[in-house]
Amino acid sequence: MSAAVSTSSNNSDDSQRIYVIKERQIRTYYEDGFRKRAACLCFKDKSQTELLLISSNRYKDKWIIPGGGVEPNEDIRITATREVLEEAGALGKIERLLGEVENKDKKTRTTVFTFIVTDLSEEWEDNKNLGRQREWFTIEEAREKLAHSSQVNYLNLLTNPY
């Protein structure tokens, strides 16, 4: 999937936002109107002490968890692994389903998995197209660095899964 990038400046604080428009993207929804998403907590190994985060496109000093929308007729596990590869350049294996997190403001419902990284590509789609970076953090560091408070709820599933 290719992406177009545009930027705009907010005159009130001179911060710059990047908007990504993915071509041929068709969003899928649950019957109650929530958009279907999948995300992975990507760990360096089974000890689950180091978590891979990716840089946010909107807020350059913030980080996010790889994830995205489910495409039509796509298995949610395929969505999760596809998003990890596109956004973080990581290969590996889904370990387990943690649960779902709803974001009522954005009207999304994200299915969250744990994922063990076995390889990191030197070049990957979002790095090449968007300049996205990746970095390993402890769970506590990740809680502080995450751009979206809703994604902190993904981390909460580690102690309170389904």
C-alpha positions in Angstrom: 0.0 0.0 0.0 1.4 3.4 -0.9 1.1 6.5 1.1 1.0 10.2 0.3 2.4 12.6 2.9 1.4 16.2 3.4 2.3 18.7 6.2 0.6 21.7 7.7 1.7 24.2 10.3 -0.5 25.2 13.2 0.1 29.0 13.5 -0.8 29.1 17.2 2.2 27.0 18.3 4.2 26.5 15.1 4.1 22.7 15.5 4.0 20.8 12.3 1.7 17.9 11.7 2.1 15.2 9.1 -1.0 13.6 7.6 -0.8 10.3 5.9 -3.2 9.3 3.2 -3.1 5.6 2.3 -4.3 4.8 -1.2 -6.8 2.1 -1.6 -7.5 1.9 2.1 -11.0 0.6 2.9 -12.0 0.7 6.5 -14.0 -2.0 8.1 -16.4 -1.6 11.0 -18.2 -3.7 13.7 -22.0 -3.7 13.6 -22.0 -1.0 16.4 -20.1 1.4 14.2 -16.6 1.0 15.8 -13.7 0.7 13.3 -11.9 -2.6 13.4 -8.2 -2.3 14.3 -5.4 -4.7 15.4 -2.1 -3.9 17.3 0.8 -5.8 18.7 2.9 -5.3 21.8 6.2 -6.2 20.1 8.7 -7.7 22.6 12.4 -8.5 22.1 12.0 -11.9 23.7 9.6 -14.0 25.8 10.7 -12.3 29.0 8.6 -9.3 27.8 10.8 -6.8 29.4 11.6 -4.7 26.3 8.9 -3.3 24.1 9.4 -2.0 20.5 7.7 1.4 19.9 7.6 3.4 16.7 7.8 7.2 16.3 4.5 9.1 15.9 4.0 10.9 12.6 2.0 13.6 14.3 4.2 14.3 17.4 7.9 13.8 16.7 8.8 13.5 20.4 6.2 10.8 21.1 6.0 7.1 20.3 3.2 4.7 19.4 2.4 1.0 19.3 2.3 -0.6 15.8 -1.3 -1.2 14.7 -3.9 -0.3 12.1 -7.1 -1.0 10.4 -8.4 -4.4 9.4 -8.9 -4.7 5.6 -12.0 -6.4 4.2 -11.9 -10.2 4.5 -8.6 -10.0 6.4 -8.0 -12.2 9.4 -7.2 -9.9 12.4 -3.9 -11.7 13.1 -2.8 -11.0 9.5 -3.7 -7.4 10.1 -1.6 -7.3 13.2 1.5 -8.9 11.7 1.1 -6.7 8.5 1.0 -3.5 10.5 4.1 -4.5 12.5 6.1 -5.2 9.3 4.9 -2.0 7.6 5.3 0.4 10.5 8.2 -1.2 12.5 10.0 -3.4 10.0 9.7 -6.3 12.4 9.2 -9.9 11.7 8.2 -12.5 14.3 5.3 -14.4 15.7 2.1 -13.6 17.5 2.3 -15.2 21.0 -1.2 -14.6 22.4 -4.3 -12.5 22.2 -4.5 -10.0 25.1 -7.9 -8.5 24.5 -9.7 -5.5 23.0 -9.4 -1.8 23.8 -12.2 0.6 22.8 -11.5 4.3 22.1 -14.9 5.9 22.4 -13.6 9.3 21.2 -12.2 7.9 17.9 -14.8 5.1 17.8 -12.3 2.4 17.3 -12.0 -1.1 18.8 -8.5 -2.5 18.7 -7.6 -6.2 19.2 -4.3 -6.4 20.9 -1.7 -9.3 20.7 1.7 -10.0 22.1 4.3 -10.5 19.4 7.9 -11.8 19.7 10.3 -10.1 17.3 12.7 -12.5 15.6 14.2 -10.0 13.0 14.3 -6.3 12.3 14.6 -5.2 8.7 17.2 -2.5 8.0 14.8 -0.8 5.6 11.0 -0.8 6.0 8.0 0.8 4.4 7.2 3.5 7.0 10.8 4.4 7.5 11.4 4.9 3.8 8.1 6.7 3.1 7.6 8.6 6.4 10.9 8.6 8.2 9.5 6.6 11.0 11.9 5.4 13.7 11.8 2.5 16.2 13.3 2.0 19.6 13.2 -0.5 22.5 11.8 0.6 25.8 11.0 -0.9 29.2 7.3 -1.2 29.9 7.5 1.7 32.4 9.4 3.9 29.9 6.8 3.0 27.2 4.0 4.2 29.5 5.7 7.6 29.7 6.5 7.9 26.0 3.2 6.9 24.4 1.5 9.6 22.4 -2.0 8.3 23.0 -3.4 7.6 26.4 -5.6 5.0 24.9 -2.5 2.9 24.0 -1.5 2.8 27.6 -4.6 0.6 28.0 -2.9 -1.9 25.6 -0.1 -2.2 28.2 -2.7 -2.6 31.0 -3.9 -5.8 29.2 -0.5 -7.4 30.2 -1.7 -7.6 33.8 -5.4 -7.8 33.1 -5.9 -9.9 29.9 -9.3 -11.3 28.8 
